[in-house]
Amino acid sequence: MFRNNYDGDTVTFSPTGRLFQVEYALEAIKQGSVTVGLRSKGYAVLVALKRNADELSSYQRKIIKCDEHLGLSLAGLAPDARVLSNYLRQQCNYSQLVYNRKLSVEKAGHMLCDKAQKNTQSYGGRPYGVGLLIIGYDNSGPHLLEFQPSGNTLELYGSAIGARSQGAKTYLERTMDEFLEIDDADALIKAGVEALRQSLKDETLNTDNLSIAIVGKDVPFTIYDGESVAKYL
């Protein structure tokens, strides 16, 4: 049987129980530039490689702030990430206005999952072609979530998504016991930058293509770009 008999929409299963449109969306994540996330007992960090289409264009934004305690990094289709980040920002504002409390990071992940999963159950739509690493800090401490277009979210100690991300994942697995015990924010960021370097082939990190974000106790979600990342190179 031919694959294209079953990949015309998101609601038709193949005879082997697969949803090919969802699998194609997962492949779209691998086309984006790599982004790394990790957390320790006190902080969560995102480190991302920015790309520009050509010499005359600006670099793509890779990290998006959703609230003072929550933000994300993307790999895949940036317009899809914009839709999801706007939705998450609305939910954060709603929680603050109605309940007078910050949206928990776990709840934020579940909300994104529900929104994405609906696109795998109805005709006329498509899965979001983007993967997200979400970091935040709430009453239970720092969190790192990985969002997938299938509607699945995992909470992790460290992760990497995007092109050639396996090198960064392997490095994080090897050094997990070390970065989990880091109490210093700058040291955790440097560990993330080193993990990102493991996934680079011909590129060199500099102040133009590196983007960093951190959140923690008494540290609101903060993005570092440009010259502010120089001390971590």
Sequence and secondary structure as in RCSB ss.txt:
>XXXX:A:sequence
MFRNNYDGDTVTFSPTGRLFQVEYALEAIKQGSVTVGLRSKGYAVLVALKRNADELSSYQRKIIKCDEHLGLSLA
GLAPDARVLSNYLRQQCNYSQLVYNRKLSVEKAGHMLCDKAQKNTQSYGGRPYGVGLLIIGYDNSGPHLLEFQPS
GNTLELYGSAIGARSQGAKTYLERTMDEFLEIDDADALIKAGVEALRQSLKDETLNTDNLSIAIVGKDVPFTIYD
GESVAKYL
>XXXX:A:secstr
  GGGS SSSS   TTS  HHHHHHHHHHTTS  EEEEE SSEEEEEEE   SSTTS     EEEEETTEEEEEE
E HHHHHHHHHHHHHHHHHHHHHHSS   HHHHHHHHHHHHHHTTSSTT     EEEEEEEEETTEEEEEEEETT
TEEEE SEEEESTTTHHHHHHHHHHHHHHTT   HHHHHHHHHHHHHTT SS    TTTEEEEEEETTEEEEEE 
GGGGGGG 
